[in-house]
Amino acid sequence: MISESVLVRVLVPQLGEVNSIRLGLVCFSIQCFVIAFSSSVDGIVLSILFSMGSNLVYPSISSIVSRTVGEDKQGEALGALNGIKALVSITEISRHSYSYCRLHESDRRLGAAFFRAAHGFV
């Protein structure tokens, strides 16, 4: 909520859409890396900060799609974009739990439970 109401309104006009997408993808990569190698709650809290930066991607992509697609095809294109975003959101928990489990043997059961639960919804 903070990222969408503050970061997007401030950073996207200053950086532009393409640079906002790049920054958001870098933040998402760092977020995945932090989650994979965290061994305490502090790492998870740090990953939340990078998660806010990764929220710059979707509004920038939807803006580019809206501009490049004709008016009669905008609904279809944005609907497809929302479908892709939903699929990514569904699989996100399984990706994070899998990477966490691979590096933390003691938490393998907990991560496996998240992994199974996430794939139960797909």
N, C-alpha and C positions, 0 to 999 in steps of 0.2 A: 504494500500500500504506500509506504514512504517512497519507495523507488519509483513507482508509477506516478505519484502526484508531485514529487519534488525533482528527482534525478532526471526523469524523462523531459520534463518541462524546461529544465535548466541546461542539461548537457546536450541533448539532441540538436537544438537550434545552434548551439555554439560549435559543436564538433561536426555536425552534418550526419546524415543517415548512415553512410558507408562507414565512417570512422566510429560511429556509435555501435554499429554491428561488430566491428573488429574489437572494440573495447569490451563489449558484452561477451563475446566468445572467449577472449582472454580471461575475463573474470570467471566464466564458467569452467574453463580449464583449470584455473587455480583452485576453484572451489572443489572440483573433483580430486585434485591432487591433495588438498588439505584433508578432505574426508578420508582418503585412502591411507594417509600416513598419520592421522591423529591418534593419539593414545589417551586423550583425556577429553573432558567436556569443553575445555578451552578451544580445542581444534574445531569442534562442531560449531561453537559460537562464532569463531573466525570465519567458518565457511558460510555462515548466514550473511556476513557482510559482503562477501564476494557474490552471494546469490542476489543481493540487491543490484549489483552491477550487471549481472547477467540478464536482468529484466530489461535492459536497454535494447536487446535484439528484436523482440517481437514488434514493438511499436514502429521501429525503423523499417523492418521488412514489410509490414503491412502498409506503411506510407509509400514505400517504393512500388509495391504491387498496385496500389490504388492509382498511382500516377501513370504507370506504364500500361495498364490494361484499359481497354475501352470501357465506356460507361455501361454498355449493355452486358459486359462480362465481369464487372467488379464483384458482384455478389457471389458468383461461382468461384472466382479466384480467391476471394477472402474466406469463403466457406472451406475450400480445400486447404488453405493455410491454417485455419482453425482446427481442421481435422488432424493435420500433421502435428500441430502444437499439442493437441489432446493425447495423441499416441506417444509423443515424447514425454509428456507429464506422467503418463501411466507407467512407462518403463523406467522412469528416473529412479524410483526407490530400489528397483532390482539392480540397476547399474551401480548405485552407490553401495548397497549392501554387499554386492559381489566383490567390489574392489576392497571394501573394508575387511571382508572375510578372508580374502586372499593373503592379507598382510597380518592379520591378528588371529592366530590359531586358537587362542583361548575363547574368543567370541564367535567361534565358527557356528555353534548351534543357533545363537541369536540371529546372526546374519542369514543363515540358511532359512530360518523361519520367515524373515522379511522377504527373502528371495522367492520362496514358495508362495507366500501370500500375494506378492505382486504379480507373479505369473498366473495366479488363479483368476485375477481380474482381466487378464488380456484375452 
